[in-house]
């Protein structure tokens, strides 16, 4: 885990855990816009080979 903020360089901060904790966790991360959370892709074209099955073909093969 990387620290995003640099701790203060004073002698008082080195001994006070509350100030160290505030330096490390005192700020919220940058806000992410809802537009940046959505990925859009164009729809795929229909595959013509996928729809070549004829549901009545078995009648011609086995009954004809």
C-alpha positions as CSV (number, residue, x, y, z in Angstrom):
1,X,0.0,0.0,0.0
2,X,1.4,3.4,-0.9
3,X,0.9,6.5,1.1
4,X,-0.6,9.4,-0.8
5,X,0.4,12.1,1.6
6,X,3.8,12.9,3.2
7,X,3.8,12.8,7.0
8,X,4.8,16.0,8.7
9,X,8.4,16.3,9.8
10,X,8.1,17.6,13.3
11,X,9.2,15.8,16.6
12,X,5.7,16.2,18.0
13,X,4.1,14.2,15.1
14,X,6.5,11.3,15.6
15,X,5.1,10.6,19.0
16,X,1.4,11.5,18.6
17,X,-0.5,8.6,17.0
18,X,-3.6,10.7,16.5
19,X,-1.7,13.2,14.3
20,X,0.0,10.4,12.4
21,X,-3.4,8.7,11.8
22,X,-4.9,12.0,10.6
23,X,-2.0,12.6,8.2
24,X,-2.4,9.2,6.7
25,X,-6.2,8.8,6.7
26,X,-7.5,12.4,7.0
27,X,-8.4,13.0,3.4
28,X,-10.9,11.2,1.2
29,X,-9.7,9.9,-2.2
30,X,-10.5,11.8,-5.3
31,X,-14.1,11.6,-6.4
32,X,-15.0,9.5,-9.4
33,X,-17.7,10.8,-11.7
34,X,-20.6,8.4,-12.6
35,X,-19.8,8.9,-16.3
36,X,-16.3,7.5,-15.7
37,X,-17.7,4.3,-14.0
38,X,-19.6,3.1,-17.1
39,X,-18.0,1.5,-20.1
40,X,-19.9,1.6,-23.3
41,X,-19.3,-0.7,-26.3
42,X,-21.1,-0.8,-29.6
43,X,-23.5,-3.7,-30.0
44,X,-22.2,-6.6,-32.1
45,X,-23.6,-7.3,-35.5
46,X,-25.8,-10.4,-35.7
47,X,-24.0,-13.5,-37.0
48,X,-25.7,-14.9,-40.1
49,X,-24.3,-18.4,-39.5
50,X,-26.0,-18.5,-36.2
51,X,-29.5,-18.3,-37.6
52,X,-29.1,-20.9,-40.4
53,X,-30.7,-23.7,-38.5
54,X,-34.1,-24.5,-39.9
55,X,-36.4,-26.0,-37.2
56,X,-38.4,-27.9,-39.8
57,X,-35.3,-29.6,-41.4
58,X,-35.8,-32.8,-39.3
59,X,-39.2,-33.3,-41.0
60,X,-37.5,-33.3,-44.4
61,X,-34.7,-35.6,-43.3
62,X,-36.6,-38.2,-41.4
63,X,-40.1,-38.1,-42.6
64,X,-39.7,-37.3,-46.3
